[in-house]
Amino acid sequence: MLKVGLIGCGFMGSMHANCYNNIEGVQVTAVADLRPEKAEELAKISNAAIYTTGKELIEKADVDVIDICLPTYLHAEHALLAMDKVKYVFVEKPVTLTLEEGKALIAKSKETGAQVQVGQVIRFWDEYVELKKIVESGKYGKIINANFRRISPIPTWGWEDWLLDLSKSGGAGQDLHIHDVDYVLSLFGEPKNYYSVKTPNNGYVNTVMNYDGFVVGVEGTWDLPASHPFQATFRVVFEKAVVENAEGKFLCYTDAGAEEIKIDKVEVKGDGYKGGNVSDLGGYYNELVYFCDKAAKGEAIEKATVCDAVASLKFVLEELNFKG
Ligand SMILES: NC(=O)c1ccc[n+]([C@@H]2O[C@H](COP(=O)([O-])OP(=O)(O)OC[C@H]3O[C@@H](n4cnc5c(N)ncnc54)[C@H](O)[C@@H]3O)[C@@H](O)[C@H]2O)c1
């Protein structure tokens, strides 16, 4: 049995607890949250021990792996301590608030040999995994252009409104738009050059990346009213087809017509998950299955590594400082 220590029992911690609850051979045996009611709610799922702070859990709990679902500005200090305690650490995205903190995590993982996975979950999201396969197959010819878009109502669900504080979350650029940037970098690598614009509060970012022979637009915002639905979409225009994921449909358009792209989705229960930006456990489940499998086998984490995540953070921080 792989024993998980889960730090932070808010929105993302609840999602992770539900995922672990559906993974065979895995049990959340310790949870920590400053808000007792939040910790108790998740502890009930698997009869976990309860700690008040993340540091207390790291110090005292008997666990094999530690999963950090804390507000972003608290990631670095907890991840550094966790790497001294266990060999497998999961840190939610964005990996850290600053690049210096990100580099400190890389250094610590080298020093301790700890394997660190970061919650850059789009790399594990079914439609995006399928798109990567399609791109790599070359079956529709060269790419001409692509667009990735992620738009959300203003996130008011965070503990003490930490998401709305730029000095704690980095705003929509660092917290939301990083998902697509990380995916695009994993798919195409660094662009030759790019142009980026944003609003002063980092609530809206729009970047056009120039690759050899094609361009990619990446847009993200959370400056929308609560009534607006969350949307994560993409459209990739190839020489012979257009692959689009929008409005709940994953389609391939050719001159012959539009055809649904079928994917084998893992059915998971996900009881107890409420609200937020997704309607199922999707990529969250997939990324934690990968993490737990690597930890159980004692193998290296090769996807969504701390180095990948720090590279994506670096790119986003440069976009947010783009002067044109
Ligand atoms: N991968 C994704 O799609 C995705 C989606 C949402 C959030 N996130 C990330 O997950 C992380 C957590 O975000 P969230 O939305 O769950 O925030 P949240 O505010 O809902 O939850 C954070 C929890 O941490 C607790 N906490 C604060 N300080 C603590 C401490 N020292 N010890 C123990 N508990 C403490 C709070 O009480 C709160 O319950 C962030 O980095 C966020 O960017 C990722």
The ligand as an ORCA input file, in Angstrom:
! r2SCAN-3c Opt
* xyz 0 1
  N      -4.042     21.685    -11.918
  C      -5.094     22.477    -11.929
  O      -5.890     22.506    -12.878
  C      -5.346     23.356    -10.735
  C      -6.640     23.870    -10.510
  C      -6.838     24.640     -9.366
  C      -5.790     24.915     -8.506
  N      -4.541     24.422     -8.785
  C      -3.406     24.719     -7.901
  O      -3.550     23.997     -6.688
  C      -3.002     24.748     -5.597
  C      -4.086     24.898     -4.536
  O      -5.166     25.640     -5.063
  P      -6.664     25.489     -4.505
  O      -7.552     26.019     -5.575
  O      -6.871     24.115     -4.001
  O      -6.645     26.506     -3.271
  P      -7.629     26.491     -2.009
  O      -7.557     27.854     -1.450
  O      -8.962     25.942     -2.406
  O      -6.950     25.428     -1.020
  C      -5.757     25.685     -0.333
  C      -5.882     25.069      1.061
  O      -4.618     25.182      1.743
  C      -4.913     25.378      3.124
  N      -3.702     25.908      3.771
  C      -3.153     27.142      3.677
  N      -1.988     27.191      4.342
  C      -1.775     25.970      4.882
  C      -0.743     25.387      5.660
  N       0.349     26.090      6.017
  N      -0.857     24.086      6.046
  C      -1.960     23.370      5.697
  N      -2.980     23.873      4.952
  C      -2.888     25.146      4.550
  C      -6.109     26.303      3.132
  O      -6.821     26.248      4.338
  C      -6.910     25.758      1.941
  O      -7.885     24.803      2.369
  C      -2.544     26.079     -6.200
  O      -1.172     26.042     -6.485
  C      -3.344     26.178     -7.484
  O      -2.711     26.967     -8.473
  C      -4.326     23.634     -9.856
*
